Amino acid sequence: MLNMAEGLARLRELAEGPVVSVVAQAFQDAGFDLAVVGGPVRDALLGRDVNDLDFTTNASPDEILKIVTPISSTQWDIGRAFGTIGARVRGEQVEITTYRADSYDGVTRKPTVEFGDAIEGDLVRRDFRVNAMALKVPEITLVDPTGGVEDLVAGVLRTPTDPKVSFGDDPLRMLRAARFSAQLGFSIADETLAAISELRETLKIVSPERIQSELVRLMQTDDPVRGIRVLVDSELIEEFMPEVSALRLEVDEHHHHKDVYEHSLTVLQQAIELEKSRHPGDAPDVALRIAALLHDIGKPRTRKLESGGAVTFHHHDVVGSRMARKRLQALRFDGDTTDAVAKLIELHLRFFGYAEGAWTDAAVRRYVRDAGDRLEQLHILTRADVTTRNRRKAQRLASAYDDIESRIADLREQEELDSIRPDLDGNQIQQILGIAPGREVGEAYKFLLELRLDEGVLGADAAEQRLREWWAARG
């Protein structure tokens, strides 16, 4: 709940901070208005940490650059065409933008840039009322022409103007609604949510890169599940990741099975909790969180109704891995994130074979080898994938995973498990067998690697003997 007295005190602290006060004084001395705008004002009122500082002013981009140059260590004008100048002041990054009064053509999300002459006009064109507030500095005056404070008190997201107009101007704002709902824990006003559903197809004019960026920021919040529910309930997610809403499988009276959609959201929540408890203070693991959300997307395609009421999803791990890779590539995710998500989904069922019966050391080694540098993420995903209400089953699975992690730790100490390699390298294989580089060297290397996985460290002499025996048996 917003306490206005405390909020106003925090606004004063913001205005009197070392960076804001220096910038404010420079603009006042030059005869221009300046205000902190958007997220920093909202977060200060809510008592949240204030990170990036955004300012707005009646100065032109050229005038902004002239004013900030003497007080900053670095300046950049990559956003000059949109009225924005960036600078580093006292070690902090700031962005200062000329008042805007843009218009949109309704075909692309690129605005026709028009500079305004009043801060109120600039604020009304912003995405949500809670982001349409400004703090004039250095005089410390709150400017709130659309009722942002009231929305903060109510914990609700509304657009400053008619939501159909706002989202029609910039469809990406619909995706931001889900992100801010998750980030702030706010609900979305009925008329705003209805406009998202009605205008969801206009998201097609937004580039995949921009959609991906908003999706990543959503997944970085503490409660992305809240935002995902907004996307699914409004059907906006159909425009860029329909595999998630497809998880809401129909359950008929003869084939009862777990609600895959709700299960996936629970797995995501549990993965975040494990991520934070196992690695406190680390940045959010976006690849892990996406993998948790998408780990069962192969189920709708592999679902088979069996006689007697059983439902099977054979090979949904492999199918889901391929689907996730294709989707993330379409959204222009980087290769590392795409590979990580695909691998985690492909391997997420592997552990359950261990829970059914103890693995040999060779099987544990293969598990580690296949996971590679994604092993810790796989640990978290697999543990999070247990959502059963059967306490005894949940305890059995948790105990089994404790056991496999313990065995991995023991084997790692004994064998340098993270870098499993044969006892002989390619050059040694060529020397021992008297062959040149080629396919046969690769086959010999694979034979020795399987031997290493099955039997552990053999040593060079024993490995050479086994290699010679293998080679002789080949004729």
Salt bridges, closest charged atoms under 4 A:
GLU6 OE1 - ARG10 NH1 3.88
GLU16 OE2 - ARG12 NH1 3.43
ASP43 OD1 - ARG42 NE 3.02
ASP43 OD1 - ARG48 NE 3.43
ASP62 OD1 - ARG80 NH1 2.18
ASP77 OD2 - ARG80 NH2 3.06
ASP102 OD2 - ARG100 NH2 2.39
ASP102 OD2 - ARG125 NH2 3.35
ASP122 OD1 - ARG126 NH2 2.81
ASP151 OD1 - ARG158 NH1 2.66
ASP170 OD2 - ARG109 NH2 2.90
ASP170 OD2 - ARG176 NH1 3.92
GLU191 OE2 - ARG158 NE 3.67
GLU198 OE1 - LYS164 NZ 3.29
GLU209 OE2 - ARG332 NE 3.50
GLU214 OE2 - ARG176 NE 3.58
GLU214 OE1 - ARG179 NE 3.02
GLU214 OE2 - ARG217 NH1 3.83
ASP222 OD1 - LYS276 NZ 3.04
GLU235 OE1 - ARG200 NE 3.59
GLU239 OE2 - ARG200 NH1 2.51
GLU239 OE1 - LYS204 NZ 2.79
GLU243 OE2 - ARG327 NE 2.95
ASP252 OD1 - HIS255 ND1 3.17
GLU253 OE2 - HIS254 NE2 3.72
GLU262 OE1 - ARG229 NH2 2.82
GLU275 OE1 - ARG289 NE 3.07
ASP296 OD2 - HIS263 NE2 3.49
ASP296 OD2 - HIS295 NE2 3.19
ASP296 OD2 - LYS299 NZ 3.56
ASP296 OD1 - HIS316 NE2 3.09
ASP296 OD1 - HIS348 NE2 3.51
ASP336 OD1 - ARG374 NH2 2.87
ASP339 OD1 - ARG325 NH1 2.78
ASP361 OD1 - ARG407 NH2 2.86
ASP370 OD2 - ARG350 NH1 2.80
ASP370 OD1 - ARG369 NE 3.21
ASP373 OD1 - ARG374 NE 3.72
GLU376 OE2 - ARG278 NE 2.80
GLU376 OE2 - HIS279 NE2 2.72
ASP385 OD1 - HIS263 NE2 2.92
ASP385 OD1 - HIS295 NE2 3.01
ASP402 OD1 - ARG383 NH2 2.75
GLU405 OE1 - ARG278 NH2 3.04
GLU405 OE1 - HIS379 NE2 3.88
GLU405 OE2 - ARG383 NH2 2.83
GLU415 OE1 - ARG365 NE 2.81
GLU415 OE1 - ARG452 NH1 3.10
ASP418 OD1 - ARG412 NH2 2.90
GLU443 OE2 - ARG439 NH1 2.55
GLU443 OE1 - ARG474 NH1 3.04
GLU450 OE1 - ARG366 NH2 2.33
GLU450 OE2 - ARG369 NH1 3.45
ASP454 OD1 - ARG366 NH1 2.84
GLU455 OE2 - ARG466 NH2 2.93
GLU464 OE2 - ARG468 NH2 3.03
